[in-house]
């Protein structure tokens, strides 16, 4: 049997502000003399160059001490899909494994995780004619009305999308018009696969460690504190400079990222600074809620309280067991 399938890949997953980066660095230090661990980002915002403050990207010193794969890949005016991520990260993982190291996937972009583990979605491919028709209709009635239309045919998908999320609303309507089946139902069909079936397209042994807070209010407090830190670190000026350097629009995925969307609205004069803070914190809380929903639905995930004072030692013990088991295979 090939040694590749027995190779462990660790996934340290959790909502924003759950302490993933700090915990990942401690794991690297803990096992440095036993089996090297290399950090791989699973964050759709960290793929963008020059988007540092609003993404909470590790600073230059942290990256020097703990190199991260899969960050700073493209400019903010480019688009990077989950399929692109899967293609590129599989190359990175093969390189890490060839060096005798263990990959540690760290982040909270659950669609990246799902696509990596399960392969490309069975959702229908884009239909240019249907997409053009939806775009034309939206130009007449607005995306809020298109969102209301989505509620009628796919209430579950509509519930997790904001009324101005044009890209995702369009895709959900397109899927329904092509297949006649709500996107949420197609996703549910995928989720009902057994863990073995779901992960058969992933060439390693996935060990999922999920950080879930025992007290949501504490996580919300961390989110607010971190957003305030971003504002103090000149987050607004970061976005202003990005707009000057690149050909950006508010519909680009980079500028639809949580925080960046709200700063864009502030720079356009649509909201004031007080509203920027309130809307940014609220949007980040909604993101965390979606991330937690994903985490709870993932098969075979080992759940840990990210607020536990003994979290680090518990995670280290778990990882040590995984590494010992893999060494005997």
N, C-alpha and C positions, 0 to 999 in steps of 0.2 A: 504493500500500500504506500502511496506517496505520502511524504511528510507534510505536504501543504495543507490537506484538510484538517490535520490535528493541530495546526498552528492557531494559538489563541489571538483574538483581537478584542481588546477591552473597549467598551463603550461607557463613558462617563457622561450621562445625559441629565439635563435638568432645566428648569425654567430660568429665565434671565434673573440675575442677582442671587443665584443659589450657591455661589462660591465655587463653581467648577474649575476656574483657572487656578486659583490658589491650591485647591486640592490636587489638581493634576501635577503641579510643580512639586508638591510634597511626595507624590507617588514616584516621580522621576528620581528624587533624592533618596527615597527609602530603598529603592532597588538598584541603585547605581552600581553597587559592587556585586550584584547577583546576576541580573539580566537586564540589559539596557532597555529602557522604555522611551519611545519617541512619540511626541504629541502630534496629533493630526486634528486640525480644526474641522468641526461639523457645524459651521455657522455661515449662512448665506450672505450676511453683511460683511464678514471679514474677508471675503474674496475681493473686495474693492480696494484699490490703492487710494491713498490720501483721505480715506474715510476712517479716521482714527478715534476721534473723541466720541462721536455719537454711537459708534459700534462697541465702545469699551475695549478696543483692541489692546492687547498687551503692549506695554511701552518698549522702547528699544533695549533697555537693560534686561527686561524680562525675556525678550526674544533672543538676546545674546546668551543669556544663561540657560534658557529653555527653548530651543528652536522649535517653531511650529511649522508643520506642513499645511498646505492648502489655504494660505492667506496671501493677500496682495497679488492676486492673479490677473485682474483686469481693471480697466479704468471705469469710472462711474457711468460713462455714457455707453457702456457695452452691456450685453445681456448674457447671463450665465444660468443655464437650466440645471435641474436636478439630474438630468441625463448626462450633461457635461460633467457635473461633479462626479458621478459614478464612474464615468470613463477615466477621468484623471486620477481619482483617488485610488482606483484599483492598481494603477501603475505605481503610485506612491507606496501602497501597502506591499506590493511585491518587492520593491526596493528595500523597505524596512526589514521584511522577513528574510531577504537574502543576506542581510548584514547580521542576522542572528538576534535581532532586536524584536521587541513586542510593540505593536501599534496601540496607542491609547487615543481613541476617538473622543474628542471633547467638544460639546456644544449643545445647541438646543433647536437646530433646524430639523424637525422631525421628518419632513418630507425628504431631506437628504438621506436620513437614516433608513427610512422605508424603501426608497429607491435603491440604495446600496444593498440592503439585505434581500429584497424581494425581486429586484430586477425592474425593468421599465414597466410602467403601468399598462394595463390592458385597455385603458381609455382610448376611444377612437382618435385617429389622427385629425389634425385641423382640416377644416374644409374652407378654402378661401372664399367661396361664394357665400356660404352661410355667415362667415365672419364679417365679410363686407356688408352684408345685409344688416347684421346686428349693429355694426358701427354706424351705418347710415340712420338706423332707427334711433340709436342713442343720441345722435347729433340733433334729432328732432325733439325727443322727449326728455333727454337727460338720463344720467346713469342711476339716479334715485328711482326713476320710473322703471328702468330696466331691472333694478334690484327687486322692486315690487312684483314685476313679472316673474322673476325667478322664485319668489316666495310661493307663487301659485303652483309651480311645477316641481320645486325641490326645496321644501321649507328648511330641511336640515342644513343644506349647504348655504342657503341664504342667511341662516341664523349666525353663521360664523364669519360672514363677510360684511364689511362696512358698505353703506349705500354708494360710496364714491370709489369703491375698489373696482374700477372699470375692467382691468385685465382679468381678474378672477370671475367677475360676474359674466363677462363675455364668454369665457371658456366654459363655465357651468351651463349657460344657455345653449352654447354650441354643442356640447356633449349630449344634452337632452334632445335637441333637434335632430342630431345625427342618429342617435341610438334609440330614442324613444324611452330611455330609462334615466332616472335622476342620477346625477354624479354620486350623490351620497349612497345610493343603492349599489352602484358599481364598486365603490370603495368598501362597502360592507361585505360584498361578496369576496373581495380579496382578504379582508380581515378574518373571515370565517375559515380560511385555510388553517390546517394544523401548523404548529411551529416548524415541523420538519419540511412540509411543503412550502411554507412561506419563505424559508431561508435556503432553499435548495440551490438558488442561483448565486449564493455567496460562498466563495471558495475557502473560507476559514471557519473556525469555531467562534461564534459571536457570544460574548459575555456582556450582558446588558446590566449596568448599574444605574438605577434611576434615583435621582435626588428629588424627593417630594417633601415639602414643608409640613410639619405637624400643625403649624399655626399660620394660616394664610395672611393674617394681619401683620405678622412680623415680616414676611416676604414683601408685602406692600410697603412697609416702612423702608425696607432696604431699597426698593425700586425708587421711591421718592427721593431718598438720600442720594442715590447714584445719579438720578436725573439732575438734581441740583448741582452735584459736582461737575457734571458735563457742562451745565450752563456757566458755572464759574470758570471752567477751563476754556471758555470762548468757543463753545459749540456753534453759536450763531455765526461767528466770524469764519469758522471752518466751512460752513455751508455757503456763506457769501463768496468765499474764495473758490470753492468748487464750481459755483455758477459762473464765475469769471473765467475759469480755466477750461471748462468743458462745455460742450453743447448739450445742456441738460434740459429735460422737460419734467413736469411733475408726474407724468405717467411712467417714467422709467423705473424699473424695479429698485434701483439704488435710491431714488428719491421717494419711493413709497415705503422705504424701511421706517420702522417706528422711530420717532424722534426727528428724522430728516423731513418727513412729510409735514410735521408741525412747524419746524423751523422755516420750511419753504413757505408755508401759509403766513407766517409772521413777516417774512421778508417781502411778501406780496401785499402786505397791509391788510390781510383778511382777518387776522387776530392780533391782539396786543400781547405784551410780554407775559402778563399774568395768565392769559388764556393759553399761551404757548406752554407754560409750565403745567397747567392743569390738564390740558389735552394730551401733552406728552406723557405724563404720568399715567393717565387713564388708559391711553393706548398701550403702554408697556404692561399695565396690569392685564389688559385683555389678551395680549400676546402670551403672558405667563399662564393665563387660564387655558388657552388653546394648547400650549405646550404640555401642561399637566394632563389634559384630556388625552392627548396622544400617548403620553407615558403610561397612563393607566390602562390603555388598550393594547400595549405591546406584550406579546407572549414571552414568557420565560424571563422577564425582567426582575432583578433583585432590587427591592425598594429600600431606600435608606432615608431617614429624616435629615434633611440638610441643616436643620437647626440643632441637631444633637451635638452636645459638647464632645462626645467621644466619636464623632463621625470619622475623623481621620484614621484613628486606630482600627475601627471596624472595617473600613474600606481596605486598609492595608492588609488586614488579616484575610479578607476575602480574596484579594489579588494574590497574596502569597500562596494561598491554596490553589488557585488557578495555575500559577506558574510552576508549582511543584508537580501538579498533575500532568501538565503538558511536557515537563522534562522527562517523565517516566514513560511517555508514549513512544 
